[in-house]
Amino acid sequence: MNKNKEYANSLRSRKAIQNALFELLLEKGEIEKVSVSELAKKAGVSRGTFYNHYQSTVDVIDEGRKELTRNYMSFLDQIGEEDWISSFFFGINGFILEHRDSLKLLLCSFARSSFVKARHFEFKLTEDSFIKHYPVLKEDSKKRLGFHMFLHGIAWTYIDYICGLYDVDLGTVAEIAIDQCNALL
């Protein structure tokens, strides 16, 4: 078998496993309730194929999280300098809508405490991006703490939206966030 065909088969198997996990998580709610055997069966692959790609079901989720993190970092890098705050909040709405299924899978598949630990890196990226554009946050510890608290509130609003716990118009969230952010800065 040539390398291109092997690579295509590998990608197809990984995608089938990821899609099957998404379906099983919708049914079962938590990653801990999904076994490798049922995941492999649902994906139409053998357990051996599963283990060629992953060590556990959590590894499948982790791969998705890493991909989303890469996409998020790319999103942050693409925000223009002009009217950065508005570009960020309206851009994050687009990011959420584009990746909603993947985000929901990640957010809803772990117990909330596990998710909090996993999300720290992405939150830090966001906070660092704001500090880069608004150095006053680095210079004024009280302002930085207030902004940190503000970002946590916004983050949980988006999380509740993604998980279907809070039905809200994302444009309204962005407008309120922009007003609050400007008031803090």
C-alpha positions in Angstrom: 0.0 0.0 0.0 1.4 3.4 -0.9 2.0 6.1 1.7 -0.8 8.4 0.4 -3.4 5.6 0.6 -2.2 4.6 4.2 -2.4 8.3 5.2 -6.0 8.6 3.7 -7.0 5.4 5.5 -5.6 6.7 8.8 -7.4 10.0 8.4 -10.6 8.2 7.6 -10.3 5.9 10.6 -9.6 8.8 12.9 -12.5 10.8 11.6 -14.8 7.8 11.9 -13.7 7.4 15.6 -14.2 11.1 16.3 -17.7 11.1 14.7 -18.7 8.0 16.6 -17.5 9.4 19.8 -19.5 12.6 19.2 -22.7 10.4 18.6 -22.0 8.3 21.7 -21.4 11.4 23.9 -24.7 12.8 22.7 -26.4 9.6 23.9 -24.4 9.0 27.1 -23.4 12.5 28.2 -20.0 11.8 29.6 -16.8 10.4 28.2 -16.4 8.1 31.2 -19.5 6.2 30.1 -18.1 5.3 26.6 -16.0 2.2 26.3 -13.4 1.6 23.6 -15.3 -1.5 22.4 -18.5 0.3 21.8 -16.7 3.3 20.3 -14.8 1.0 17.8 -18.0 -0.8 16.9 -19.9 2.4 16.3 -17.0 3.8 14.2 -16.8 0.6 12.1 -13.2 -0.1 13.1 -11.5 -2.8 15.1 -10.2 -2.3 18.6 -6.8 -2.7 17.2 -7.3 0.1 14.7 -8.6 2.3 17.6 -5.4 1.5 19.6 -3.2 2.2 16.5 -4.4 5.8 16.8 -5.4 6.4 20.5 -4.7 5.0 23.9 -8.1 5.8 25.3 -11.4 7.6 24.6 -10.0 10.7 26.4 -7.2 10.8 23.8 -9.8 11.3 21.1 -11.2 14.3 23.0 -7.8 15.6 23.6 -7.0 15.5 19.9 -10.1 17.5 19.2 -9.2 20.0 22.0 -5.7 20.5 20.5 -7.2 21.1 17.0 -9.6 23.7 18.4 -6.7 25.3 20.3 -4.8 25.6 17.0 -7.8 27.1 15.3 -8.3 29.5 18.3 -4.7 30.7 18.2 -5.1 31.3 14.5 -8.3 33.3 15.1 -6.5 35.4 17.7 -3.6 36.1 15.3 -6.0 37.2 12.5 -7.8 39.9 14.5 -7.0 43.3 13.0 -5.5 46.1 15.1 -8.3 48.5 14.3 -11.1 48.4 16.8 -9.6 45.3 18.3 -12.2 44.8 21.0 -15.1 44.8 18.6 -13.2 42.6 16.2 -12.5 40.1 19.0 -16.0 39.8 20.4 -17.8 39.6 17.0 -15.0 37.3 15.8 -15.4 35.0 18.8 -19.1 34.7 17.9 -18.2 33.5 14.4 -15.6 31.1 15.9 -18.2 29.7 18.2 -20.8 29.3 15.5 -18.3 27.7 13.2 -17.0 25.2 15.8 -20.1 24.9 18.0 -20.4 21.1 17.7 -16.8 20.5 18.5 -16.9 23.0 21.4 -20.1 21.4 22.7 -18.5 18.0 22.5 -15.5 19.1 24.5 -17.5 21.2 27.0 -20.2 18.7 27.7 -18.1 15.5 27.7 -16.2 16.1 30.9 -17.2 16.8 34.4 -17.2 20.6 35.0 -14.1 20.4 37.2 -12.1 18.5 34.5 -13.2 21.0 31.9 -12.0 24.0 34.1 -8.5 22.5 34.1 -8.5 21.8 30.4 -9.8 25.3 29.5 -7.1 27.2 31.5 -4.7 27.3 28.5 -7.2 28.8 26.1 -8.4 31.4 28.7 -4.7 32.4 29.3 -4.3 32.9 25.5 -7.3 35.2 25.5 -6.1 37.2 28.5 -2.6 37.5 27.1 -4.0 38.8 23.8 -5.9 41.6 25.6 -2.8 42.5 27.6 -0.8 42.7 24.4 -3.2 45.2 22.9 -3.9 47.0 26.2 -0.7 47.3 28.2 -2.5 49.1 31.0 -3.7 45.7 32.1 -0.2 44.6 32.7 0.7 47.8 34.5 -2.3 48.1 36.8 -2.9 45.0 38.9 -6.4 46.1 40.1 -7.5 46.8 36.6 -6.1 43.5 35.5 -8.0 41.6 38.2 -11.2 43.4 37.3 -10.7 42.5 33.7 -9.8 38.9 34.6 -13.1 38.6 36.5 -15.0 40.2 33.5 -13.4 37.7 31.1 -14.5 34.8 33.3 -18.1 36.0 33.3 -18.1 36.3 29.5 -16.4 32.9 29.1 -19.1 31.2 31.2 -21.8 33.0 29.3 -20.4 31.6 26.0 -20.0 28.1 27.6 -23.6 28.1 28.8 -24.7 29.2 25.3 -22.6 26.4 23.6 -24.0 23.7 26.0 -27.6 24.9 25.4 -28.1 26.1 29.0 -28.7 29.7 28.1 -30.5 30.8 24.9 -29.1 34.2 24.0 -28.4 36.2 20.9 -24.6 36.2 20.4 -24.7 39.7 18.9 -26.2 41.0 22.1 -23.5 39.2 24.1 -20.8 40.9 21.9 -22.4 44.3 22.3 -22.6 44.1 26.0 -19.1 42.7 26.3 -17.7 45.5 24.1 -19.4 48.1 26.3 -18.2 46.5 29.5 -14.7 46.0 28.2 -14.4 49.6 27.0 -15.6 50.8 30.4 -13.0 48.6 32.2 -10.2 49.8 30.0 
